Amino acid sequence: MRKWQCGNCGYIHDSEEVPEKCPKCGASKEQYRQLSDEAAKLVERSRHSNTLHAHVIDLARQIELVSNDGIADELDPGCVEVFTRCREMAWEMMKLSMTEQAIHMKKGKWG
């Protein structure tokens, strides 16, 4: 499948044919250019990596919610400490992946 990039907003369309207009910004099909095979492969790899980062962020959020429940439960000080540390580590994982996604966007590695 070919990849077409809108020259106006950067939206990437996956199809054998260029769209009549950009679904993001409404630019005409004349604004599109076909990506090279190398650029299209980079888009696919970027999409995969960014999806993995999104999963890490989602999992970290789930750990945060579970940890908050454990902290609120206050069974004993040891449990509260473990849940507190887990929440802190989840935040760190989430921030690392969010930062990497921001770097990808600045480099145009989003797709």
One Martini backbone bead per residue (centre of mass of N, CA, C, O) as a GRO file, in nm:
protein
  111
    1MET     BB    1   0.097   0.035   0.021
    2ARG     BB    2   0.059   0.359  -0.008
    3LYS     BB    3   0.202   0.686   0.071
    4TRP     BB    4   0.049   0.998   0.161
    5GLN     BB    5   0.140   1.349   0.185
    6CYS     BB    6   0.052   1.634   0.322
    7GLY     BB    7   0.174   1.959   0.256
    8ASN     BB    8   0.012   2.114   0.480
    9CYS     BB    9  -0.012   1.898   0.757
   10GLY     BB   10   0.111   1.574   0.722
   11TYR     BB   11  -0.081   1.378   0.648
   12ILE     BB   12  -0.125   1.018   0.629
   13HIS     BB   13  -0.206   0.821   0.348
   14ASP     BB   14  -0.351   0.489   0.296
   15SER     BB   15  -0.307   0.414  -0.051
   16GLU     BB   16  -0.319   0.386  -0.395
   17GLU     BB   17  -0.472   0.657  -0.367
   18VAL     BB   18  -0.531   0.974  -0.376
   19PRO     BB   19  -0.703   1.194  -0.222
   20GLU     BB   20  -0.917   1.451  -0.282
   21LYS     BB   21  -0.895   1.512   0.034
   22CYS     BB   22  -0.809   1.612   0.336
   23PRO     BB   23  -0.924   1.500   0.648
   24LYS     BB   24  -0.787   1.731   0.819
   25CYS     BB   25  -0.767   2.016   0.613
   26GLY     BB   26  -0.882   1.997   0.295
   27ALA     BB   27  -0.682   1.952   0.097
   28SER     BB   28  -0.588   1.893  -0.200
   29LYS     BB   29  -0.444   1.647  -0.396
   30GLU     BB   30  -0.207   1.838  -0.491
   31GLN     BB   31  -0.070   1.838  -0.191
   32TYR     BB   32   0.031   1.562  -0.251
   33ARG     BB   33   0.277   1.306  -0.169
   34GLN     BB   34   0.476   1.047  -0.234
   35LEU     BB   35   0.630   0.814  -0.063
   36SER     BB   36   0.887   0.654  -0.016
   37ASP     BB   37   0.979   0.348   0.075
   38GLU     BB   38   1.158   0.443   0.308
   39ALA     BB   39   0.954   0.638   0.440
   40ALA     BB   40   0.726   0.427   0.478
   41LYS     BB   41   0.887   0.243   0.671
   42LEU     BB   42   0.928   0.458   0.891
   43VAL     BB   43   0.633   0.497   0.952
   44GLU     BB   44   0.576   0.208   1.047
   45ARG     BB   45   0.787   0.205   1.273
   46SER     BB   46   0.673   0.451   1.424
   47ARG     BB   47   0.395   0.341   1.479
   48HIS     BB   48   0.487   0.104   1.646
   49SER     BB   49   0.649   0.251   1.865
   50ASN     BB   50   0.416   0.443   1.954
   51THR     BB   51   0.230   0.213   2.042
   52LEU     BB   52   0.412   0.105   2.263
   53HIS     BB   53   0.416   0.365   2.428
   54ALA     BB   54   0.111   0.373   2.477
   55HIS     BB   55   0.107   0.112   2.642
   56VAL     BB   56   0.293   0.201   2.868
   57ILE     BB   57   0.116   0.435   2.960
   58ASP     BB   58  -0.133   0.268   3.025
   59LEU     BB   59  -0.001   0.077   3.231
   60ALA     BB   60   0.095   0.298   3.423
   61ARG     BB   61  -0.191   0.396   3.492
   62GLN     BB   62  -0.283   0.130   3.615
   63ILE     BB   63  -0.071   0.123   3.840
   64GLU     BB   64  -0.158   0.383   3.970
   65LEU     BB   65  -0.447   0.295   4.049
   66VAL     BB   66  -0.367   0.050   4.220
   67SER     BB   67  -0.183   0.205   4.413
   68ASN     BB   68  -0.396   0.395   4.525
   69ASP     BB   69  -0.563   0.169   4.653
   70GLY     BB   70  -0.336   0.060   4.838
   71ILE     BB   71  -0.293   0.319   4.995
   72ALA     BB   72  -0.592   0.351   5.097
   73ASP     BB   73  -0.603   0.077   5.255
   74GLU     BB   74  -0.380   0.054   5.483
   75LEU     BB   75  -0.280  -0.218   5.604
   76ASP     BB   76   0.034  -0.135   5.594
   77PRO     BB   77   0.334   0.019   5.573
   78GLY     BB   78   0.456  -0.173   5.360
   79CYS     BB   79   0.233  -0.147   5.149
   80VAL     BB   80   0.241   0.157   5.113
   81GLU     BB   81   0.534   0.165   5.014
   82VAL     BB   82   0.503  -0.011   4.765
   83PHE     BB   83   0.278   0.155   4.627
   84THR     BB   84   0.437   0.417   4.618
   85ARG     BB   85   0.674   0.312   4.447
   86CYS     BB   86   0.508   0.214   4.208
   87ARG     BB   87   0.392   0.489   4.134
   88GLU     BB   88   0.664   0.627   4.079
   89MET     BB   89   0.756   0.429   3.853
   90ALA     BB   90   0.517   0.475   3.666
   91TRP     BB   91   0.570   0.773   3.617
   92GLU     BB   92   0.848   0.733   3.492
   93MET     BB   93   0.762   0.559   3.253
   94MET     BB   94   0.563   0.760   3.135
   95LYS     BB   95   0.761   0.996   3.089
   96LEU     BB   96   0.954   0.852   2.900
   97SER     BB   97   0.747   0.790   2.673
   98MET     BB   98   0.647   1.080   2.630
   99THR     BB   99   0.921   1.195   2.550
  100GLU     BB  100   0.969   1.013   2.305
  101GLN     BB  101   0.722   1.110   2.149
  102ALA     BB  102   0.809   1.406   2.131
  103ILE     BB  103   1.062   1.347   1.968
  104HIS     BB  104   0.921   1.220   1.728
  105MET     BB  105   0.758   1.469   1.647
  106LYS     BB  106   1.000   1.662   1.595
  107LYS     BB  107   1.114   1.443   1.369
  108GLY     BB  108   0.856   1.312   1.214
  109LYS     BB  109   0.799   1.025   1.388
  110TRP     BB  110   0.473   0.926   1.347
  111GLY     BB  111   0.227   0.882   1.100
   0.00000   0.00000   0.00000
